[in-house]
Amino acid sequence: MIESLTEKLLVEQRGHTLLITINSPPANTWDEENLSGLVDIVRQCNDESSVYAIVITGQGEKFFSAGADLKLFADGDKGVAAGMAGNFGSAFEALADFRGVSIAAVNGFAMGGGLECALACDIRIAEAQAQMALPEATVGLLPCGGGTQNLAWLVGEGWAKRMILCGERVNAETALRIGLVEEVVDAGQALGRGLELAELVGKQSPPAVAACKGLIQKARGGNINAAYEVERGAFVDLFDTQDQKEGVQAFLEKRSPEWING
């Protein structure tokens, strides 16, 4: 059973999906407690073979997450800054490296570290009223949870510069158009849609999904020709799994496969 170390992150396992709710009112901000809590939850998910997908959303109707609590940086302490930068990096890198599929159900404002959390996920579903921004430079800071890298990869250098260097906020419609989110739904529907997609993940072979995800991520920073060889090797490695045998047999026998994640 997956458990949370903090009340600022609520967890609920629904079948093969773990639902994480950011519960840090009033704006679902991130601090050392829930960032380290997220690392622990993802670790548990990686160790729990029954979890194939993570869906993360914000408590309430207004905020997915407003990012870091800026009161933490009010005194200009570099030690605090270094600690929090490390916490943000560890948390969102852990989320990005989750072996299964992670889905952000963006149910409101996703600002700063809140948007970086969504960027660390594999798929983003936004409600129509959602607003997204990386406004750190407005207060003399910069995105330190992967934002400068992940945003540019998703939307291209031009839009990343507009959002980070100009502090431009985008609505859900624009986010969809530029590739920041994969789907826009009506208010109150992001979580349901995220859970639906997670159910689709549950129909896939977990080892195959993990291998595919690693290969897709590898394309970000590698040599594409070298990646082809890795891809072929990963394909052959799947033949060491029981799920590969089950998947092929289920298809040939015209039945639904029963995955064991191994």
Phi, psi and omega in degrees: 000127179283131179234151178259139178280350185220146176287351178282352174227115179265139180234145177209123178269124177241098184063237180267011182246135172257122176266124175248127178244121177287118189234069183227076185295157007271349188236015179054048180284161178259142173216184183302323184295309184277338174293314177292329176296323179294318177304315182293319180297315180295323177300316179298320179297320178296329181274343184261106187294343181280350180265117181256335185216153173240133170243128180239135181215176180254147176288139178092186186252352187256320187240130159287299171193135178271006176092211183286150171282108187294346176299335180295335186251009187296328183267002176070023182286116182292330178296317176297318180299315180296319179297315181290323177300318177296320179295315178299314181299314181298317184293310186281334172291323176298318179296316180296328183269002177308134186293337179263208183253131178249137184230126176265121175261093188277103189259014180174213181297130174235097189240141176055237180299338175293316177291324178299325175299313179296322180295332179286346180277162180284326185222143179234126174247125183244141172281155189302331183271359185294147175232139184228139180198156169239082189267020187303321182296339177297332180246022175080019180239188174215159179293123184241011178251035179093001187298317183295330182272310185291322180295315180298323180295321184283315190249356182092161186296321183298308181290327176298320179291322177299316184285322184271313185279328179260352181068026184287131177266139180243147175270177185297321181298314178293320179302320178293318184295323184267358177090013178286327174234159182265343182200147174241134180233170179293162178305134179084001186251355185296316182297314180300317180292322177298318178293326176297316178295322178297325176298322177296322177301322181297344178271354180265158174289120181304315178297323178294319178299315180299318180294316179297317181298316179300321180291319178298316179296325181298330182297342183293323188230008186252182174272121187298325179293321177292327181292332179300318180294319177298319180300314180296321178296320179295325178299313181294322181299331180296340180286356172273355184261151175290329182294329177296314180297317180296319182297314180293316181296320180297319178297314182293329180269003177056051177222168177283137179289153176245097185285145175243359181058050178193000000 
